[in-house]
Every structure is written in C-alpha cells, then in structure tokens.
C-alpha cells in the first residue's frame, strides 16, 4: 500500500477567493487541500472564487490531494459550482449540509468521490445511510453548525460526544473515512493539540483545519509515534498465529492486522 491509499490526516480549507492563500497552500504539508467555494467566500465574490479555483486546480498542487467544497444542495449557488468543478481532476468534492442520501443526487454525475458533511441532528440520524451510499468516500463532522442546531452554549464539544461518536460509527459501518471538525481558536496551539489528540482517540482518520499553523500539529497527532511503531514491530515479529501471550497481554490475529496497518501508515511495512 502507498500513502495515497490511506485517509488524509490534515485537510485544510483554503478560501477560493483568497489568491495569497491559494498560493501559500502549495508549500504546506497538508495531506489534502479543500478549496472552499462555500462559507469562506462572500456572496458577492462567488463567481470570482470559481474562476480562481479552476485556475488553481489546473496549475496543480503536486504531492497533495485536492478537493473542492461546493455549496449545499438547495443553494442558489450549487448549479454554478457544479459547472465549475465539472471535468477537473479532483480527489473529492466536499458537500456541506448532507441530511439524507438524496442530498447527494445533484453531485453524483460528477463521478468524483464525495466527502459528506454531517452538520445537523437530521444528518446524525441519517449518517449510517449516507456513509453507505456508493458515492460517499468519507464523512466530515461539521461541529460548528451541529452545535448551533443543538443550541449548545459555547459550542461545547463534550456535549456533542454522542453525535461525534455516531459519525465515527456510521463511517466504520459504511467502510468510509471520517474526519473531525475544525478548531476555531487559531491562536490556541495547546487547545488545538488537545482536540486533535482527542479526535485521534475517538477514531477519526484526520481533522479539518482552518489555518496553516494547524497543519503540522495535526499531522503529528494523527501519525503513529515512534513508541507505537516500535511496539507494532515487536508484536508482528513475535506473532506465530492464533491467540498467544505477548508482553503481558493476549494477542490474536486481529491485533497483528492492526499492527501491520499501523506500520504501513508509518511507511515501515
């Protein structure tokens, strides 16, 4: 397996209307760039943003996966967005506010994998069906909108724990990727590191980002540590098949498979 077979760890939103950000993104270590036509773009700059997005994608971002976030189904902007992304070599289209599989219908014809954003209570209940849709490659937790819809004071992440785990469960049941939501306090490096570690602990494959300063700590949070790599190497070397004792605990084939996957992710297989 190559690194391209694994889920991206860091997915950075880049406003399509910001020429400097589009250019700066070329030198960042983000695994995926999400060129944004939705929330990051003012209403009166949508056409300009579409043209800039097409030019940036055509020029290319070597070594990076590239997605475009279009406007939601039902938006007056979506038809123009779909026309702008048609025919582009994209790794994914990010579709916001997916409440049901029918919201995917307008995007299916692109033939590009969809990353569906789960942002409402209705979407939480429909997440399993959305993840099971053949057009979907992954789910993104849209926690800002979800917190607003749930009327949570201060966007309390802890109060969303049931919903967050439901997104991970739906993704795993559907065999697709899942990505944690953004961290808004861009100057709070410690808070970001803690939330990224929490997302990794909860089972997310990676995290969506809103600022370049978050890229490197995100990659570290979702990458295997040297200690984890060493433990995985020792486990694989010791495995003889079936259940056995290893360093004071019982291991079986499932644990060996997990260790091999970790080593592959770390480029040590």
N, C-alpha and C positions, 0 to 999 in steps of 0.2 A: 504493500500500500504506500502511496505517496501522501504528502501533507495535504494535497488537494482533495483527498478522499475524506479528510476529517472536517468536522464543523469548524468554521472560523471562531476564534476566541474573542477578537475585538472587532466590532462593527461600528464604524464611525460615520455619523451623519454629517454630510457636507452640504451646506446650502447651495443650490444650483445658481442662485443669484449673486453669489459672492465669488468673484473671479480670483481673488487672492487665496481664499480657502481652497478652491478647486486646484490651484497650482501647488499650494503648500502640501496638499494631501499626497502628492507624488513622492515626497520624501519621508513620509511617516511609515511606521511599522504596523499599521492596522492590517489585519488579515482581510477585511472587507470594507470597502467604501460604499456608503449608501448615499448616493447623490439625491438630495431632497427637493422635490417639487411641491411638497405639502406644507406643513406647519412653518417651516423655516423661511418660506417665500411669501412676501406681502402680496395681497390680492392684485395690486396694480403692476406687479413685475412677473406674473406667471409666464407670459409669452417670452419675455427676455430670458427667464430661467430655463425654459425648454430649449431654446436655441443654444444657450451656454452648455447645458447638459449634453446635447448631441455633439457639440464640438469637443467637449472634454472626453467623452467616451470614444469618439472617433480617433482622437490623438492617442488614447490608451493610457493605462496605468500598469506597466509591466510588473509582474510579480504579485499583483493584488487581484482579488476578486471584486467585481463591481456590480452593484445593484442600484436600482432607482426606486425611490419611494414616490409613487403617484398619489393622486387624490382619491378619496374613498368612493366606492360605488354610491351613486346618487348625487355626487358632487357635480356642479356645473362645469368643473374643470377636468373631469376624468376623461371625457372623449378626446380632448386635445392632448392630454398626457399620453393616452394610448397611441395616438397617431405619432407622437414624438418619439416614443420608445420602439415603435414597430421597426423591425429589421436590424436593430442594434445588437451587437454581440454582448449580451448581459449574462451574468451568472444567476441573477434573480430579479424579480420585481417584488418590492415590498408594498403590500396592500393594507392600508390602515382600516380600522373600524370594521373588521370582519365579524359579523354577528351570526352568520349562518353560511353554509356552503353555497347558497345561491348568490351571495355577495361576490363570489369568485367568478361567476359566469362571464362577466364582461372581459375578464383578463385571460381566460383560458386560451383564447385564439392566438395569443402571442407565442405560445409554445415555449414559454420561459418558466422555470420553477418559481413558485410563489412563496414568499415568506409572509404569513398572515399575522396581522397584529390583533391580539386579544386585549380589548380595551374597555369592555362593558360587562355588566352582570349577565346579559344575554349571551355574550360571547363565552363567558366562563362555562355556562351550562351547555353550550354547543361545541366546546373546544374539542371533544373527542371526535365528533363528526367532521369538523373542519380539518383536524390532523389526519383523518383517514382519507380525505379527498386526494385522488391521484395527482392533482395539480400542485399540491402543497408539499414544499420541501422542509418547512420549519415553521415554528410559532415564535412570535416575539411578544413578550409581556409589555403591554402598554400601560404601565402602572400609574402614570400621572392622570390619564383620563379615567382609569378604573377607580382611583382614589376619589376623584371628583364625583363620579357617578355614585359611589358608595357613601358620599358625604362624610368622608373621614377628615377630622381636623388635622391640618398639617400634613396630609398625605401619609399617615402612619403606615409604614411598611409592615410592622408587626401585626397590625390589624387586618392586613391582607394575606396572612400566611395561608389560609385555606385556599384562597383563589390562586396564589402563586404556585402552591403545590399541585393544584388541579391542572395548571398549564403544563407543568412537567409531566404529570401522569398521562395527560392526553397525548403529549408528544411521544412519550415512550410507547404508549399503546399503539400509536399510529406508525411507529418506526421512523419518526422525523426528528429534526433538530429542534432545540428550544433555547431561546436567548432571553436573558434578564433585561429588565428595563433600564432606563437611563438614570444617572445620579445627577441631580440638578446643581448641587453646590460645587461649582467648578474650582473654587479656591480651597476646598476642604480635602486635601490629599489623604489625610488619615481616615476620614469618613468614607471616601471612595474605596480605599483599600479594604476597609472592613466590610463594606457592602459587596464588593466583588468576591471576597472570600466567602461571604455568606451565600452568594449566588452559586458559587462552585460547590459548596457544601450541600446545597439543596438539589443539585443535579443538573443545573443549566450547563449548556455546552460553551457558552460565552456570554458577552454582555454588550448591549448597545451603548454608544458613547456620544457625548455632545461636545467634547473639547479635545484637542490634540494632546493635552497634558495627561489625559486619562489612558492613552493607548498603551504605553509601556507598563504601567502598573496592572492594567487589565491582562496583558499577555502573561505577566508573571503569575497573576492569581489563578489563571486557568491552565497553566503549564505544569507538568509534573516536576516536583522538586528533585534535587539530586538524591535526597534521602529516599524518596518514593521510588526513584529509578533503581537505586541500589537494592532496595527491598524486593522489587519486582524481579530483578535479575537473579537474586538469590532464590526466590521462590520457584522461578522457571527452572533453574539449574537443579533444584532439589526434587522437583516433581517426577514421580515414577508412574503416575496414572492411578485413578481412583482416589479414595479417601486415605489421607495419611497425616501424620503429625509433622509440623514444621514450625520450628522456633516457638514452641509452646502453644500452638493452636492447630486445630484441624483444618486441613485444606482439601479441596477436591477439584475436579476439572473446571468448574465454574471460576474458581479463584485463579487458576492457571490462565484461563482465557482472558480474564480481566488484566492480569499482569502482562500478558503478551500485548494486549491492546494499549496499555499504558506505555510500554516500551516502543511500540510502533509510533505512538503520538509523539514521543520524545526523540524519535529518529534513531533509536537504539536497537531496532529489531534486526 
